[in-house]
Every structure is written in C-alpha cells, then in structure tokens.
C-alpha cells in the first residue's frame, strides 16, 4: 500500500482551473499522477477506470453539475468509496453543505485555493481511501478463505460419498476406509411408536472421527438412544430422520449443536428401511468466517454500529405504516476534527467509539444506530412518537455530560423529526431532522471547540511553563499595538486572542526541544519552524478559528519575504500577523534563557528599529517603539 503511486482526479470545465490544480497538487505530491476531466461524464468514466485516491470536483459545470456527478459516483460500487472534495467558489453555506452531504461528498474547499489547505484536505482524503482499501482487502481475504474452506468441504463430501458407494464393492475394505475417514460417521437404528412414527434412535456404529468430533467414546454410546446421549437435539434429529425414511432421499443440513459448541454439516441417508447413516463434518471455522464477513459488510469497522449501507437498506424496510410513528435522530460530534488535528486520530477514534457506546446504551433492541460519516450518526426509532424521542435524546445528552476521553470533554448535537403518517416523504423527514441538528450545532459546537482550544493551550503550558508566560505577554503587547493603531474593539480582541495562541502549534513539538537549555541544532530548528503550520492545521479545522488560523500561520513571515513557511512579502502578510511578529520578537529578546541572558529594553528596541523594513513592518515597529513603549518605559536611545 505504501509503494502505490497516488492518483488524483480533478473535474472542472475551466482549463485554467485544471492547470492551477495540477500545479498545486504536483508541488505538494511530486510523485503523484494527476488526471483531469472537463465534463462530469468524462470524469465519471475516468474514475471508474483509474480508481483515483481523491476526486477534486467543481460544483458549477454545464450539462451536469458537481452534485449530480458526486451522486452518480457514490451510486456506483466501483467508485462509491473514492473521497470527493468539492472545490468551489461557493462559500459552503449550510444549504450547500446539506446538498454535499446528500450527494455523498466528504469535504469542501473554497476558491481561491490555499495550498496548505489543499494539501491537508488531500492527505485526509488519502487516509480515508486507504482505510477503505484496507477494509476491502480484508473482506477479499476472508471471502477467499470461505471459498477455499467450502471447496475443501465439498471435495471431502465427494470423497465420502465415493467411499460409501464403494461399500457395495467390498464391505470389509470400505469398513477400514470409513473407520479412517476424516468425517464422522454414525449409523442409527430408528425406533417407531405404536402408530409407526419414528420416536427415537439407537446408536449402532460410530467411527473414530465421530468420536473425535463429538468427544463421545463408542463404548459409552453404542446401544443407547438419542434421548440418552443427545437430549437437546433429539427432537430435531428424529424429525429429519422421519423425513428421510418417508422420502427415501438423502437429507443435508447445517446446524449449530450447543452440546458440542460446534457447527456441523450433516448428510444423512437410509441404507436400510429402519436405519439412518449420518456423515458429520465440522464447519465451525467456515461459519465463523462467514459471520465475520456478514458483520464487516453491515457494520462500521471502528465503532461497531451499523454502517451507511446497512442504514439505507434498513430505512427502506422500516419505512412502513406498521412502524409509525417513525422517528429519525441525527447526531454530530462537535469538534472532532479539532481533536484529530491536535491530539491525533487515535484519540479521535477513541472519542467516536465512546460516542457510539453512549448512543447504543440509551437505545432499544429494535432501534437502528448507524454511522453515516466521520462524525455523524443516525438513529432510527420505529413506533416512537415525538415525546418519546425527546426523552431518549434527553437521556443521551445527560449521558454524554458524564463522559470524557482522557482530559477531553465532548458534546454531541442532536436533531430529530417524526414521521406520523404514510403520506410524508421519509427524505423530507430526514432533511428536517438535519436542519434541527444544525440549529443546535451552531451554539453547541462553538462552546466545545473553545474548551478544546483551552485544553490544547493548557497541554502546551504543561510541556513548558515558559510558553504560558510568553504567550500572555505577547497577547498583552499585541492588544496595546492594535489600540495605538486605532483598531476597533472587535479587531483588538481578535489580535489579542491570536497573540495568546500564536504558538499553539508547539503542541506538536517534542517538549525536550521546547525546554532544551542550550541552542538548537539544525534538525531541531527545522522542527520548531513547523509550529506555524501545525497551529494553522489545528485552528483551521474549525470555522470559528479560521481567521485566527491565518494569523498564526503567518506570524513568522518577514517583511522582506525571508520568513517562513510561505515567504510572504510586505502587505501580503496580514496586519495581525505583522503585529504578532513584533510582539513575539520583543518578548523573546528581552527574556532570559538558560543559555543566554535577555537583552535590555533599550537593546531590544535598537534591534527592532534596525530590522524595521527587513524583518518587521516599519509602521508596526514605529508604533510599538514610539507609542506603546512610551507609555510603559522611559528610554535613552541614540
């Protein structure tokens, strides 16, 4: 899987857009193969033939728009598992996000395309595609195992029947063969009641394989009845034998025998009018493999609840008049992407499993719980009215408040709708449930994401107490610079917040590097330089922090274009990031380190003035030196 060449498919009716997309992808993934199509029809054809890892799809196209293309891709077995990312100038409002979800897309990407965001989205989609491939490979291996086991059993059965046929030729010779055969063989004498109806059987003969399969010894069972030896199965077996004797045709069946804790395949025939011979094969392993395949085809491999395929089939079968009122509950895990980006997908997976457990615990046996996508679950509640549904959802909310994953509290937004008569369209009911859920999510999600950001910063502060004091001082300086530059109050608050979390990306840096007493070597410095991008990835996972994410990404850029990570020049850098750059540098210069003593204020000011126009925005540097510091210090500077 690791050696496989990545393939991406871009579908857009504008050739200029395709050229730009190809260039951006090849810059981030130089070894990848980039396929393009200018129409939805051609894109569907290429997707079916090439099986790309990710499809980047424009929405507004002639003949067939992106939503219809996505629906057709998701309807085909060979393309339904390919992640689709909409690349569009449409800003991803709620209506279009709902349309995207209904059509099956995994993500949105707004034009003009940000290279870092494109790279992050593609990497996430490749992970999804690889997970689907791994699952398909596993199912293929299991199916092959079943096929091999079935073929082996069929071959064994044929061999057994050939052995039995050969009894007619040489009884003594075949008796030896039967004794040594892998399948168990037992011969019964059928006992009849006064009306001539079979009521029990005696054991007349068993071979050594029968003894091994059942654990019985021939000396302990010969001459005894099914009632004595197999009381739990006696009625079932006598019924089968009665059918066999009546029709004189062989009987084959598969059954789990609780007494032996095994599945047996049994072939029975009647060699004499009052006798029944049974050939027994142990098929426990095959049945377990079949059960595992059925489970994987119907269940989400991570959480154990049903998957989307099973849900769609269940909705069709449950949407019947006898199940009315039928309630649909949509739930969405708040802040999952933020948790994944900050603490890793392993912790995000644990969160999803905990969510699934909470939902299952509050549901009944007849309810259907399925995972629709990464962070969305759906619950089908047959014969459940609105008040009952509200009570179930309330219990789930209460249960969620008692749970956490490590130090992370989590929340779920719920929305529900009830179908009360057969004239209502179930898809309209589903849409109303989604709208209800999104209304709740607007305020619930923001709250949990703010808590998660606080937790991330606290985790960073636990790694390095120096970072906490540094962040607080940078935040205060940013606030004062913005005030002196006549920002309005909202913008002042925003740059103050950005200053406080500007180093949030250091959460992804080894604490040994953060707390190293001496200077950093070149490799350690390269790792430190990744922190703006890590911080951007963490914050951009939530729309509430998208602006702050940009400021954090750019705060190490330089006025002369020699900064990192994007080498932006001058006013290409946001004014907020330029303010953070001055505040961050001043505090870093004036603070003591284990390997050096901090500069005096005068020395730091001299350095800022010297670098104004190269490292720093000259206007921001001037405001800081002449207005902010003037309020706090009396300086004597040449």
Protein Blocks (a to p, Z undefined) as FASTA:
>chain_A
ZZpccddddddfbfklmmmmmmmmmmmmmmbccdddfbfklmmmmmmmnopabdcddfbd
ghiafklmmmmmmmpmklmmpccddddfbeoiaklmmmmmmnopabdcdddddfklmmmm
mmmmmmmmmmmmmmmmmmmmmmmmmmmmmmmmmmmmmmmmmmmmmmmmmmmlmmmmmmmp
mbdcddddddddfkopafbdcdfbdcfklmmmnopafklmgopafklmmmmlmmmmmmmm
mmmmmnopacddddddfklopacddddddfbfkbccdddddfklmmmmmmmmmmmmmpcf
klopacfklmmmmmmmmmcfklpccdddddddehklmmmmmnojklmmmmmmmmmmmmmm
mpcfkbccddfblmlccdddehiafklmmmmmmmmmmmmmmgcehjbccdddddddddfb
fkbcfklmmmmmmmmmmmmmmmmmmmmmmmmmmmmmmmmmmmpmklmmmmmmmmmmmmmm
mmmnopafklmmmmmmmmmmmmmmmmmpcfklmmombdcdfklmmmmmmmmmmmmmmmmm
pmklmmmmmmmmmmmpcfkopacfklpahjlpcfklmmmmmmmmmmmmmpccfkbccddf
klmmmmmmmmgoilpcfklmmmmmmmmmmmmpccddZZ
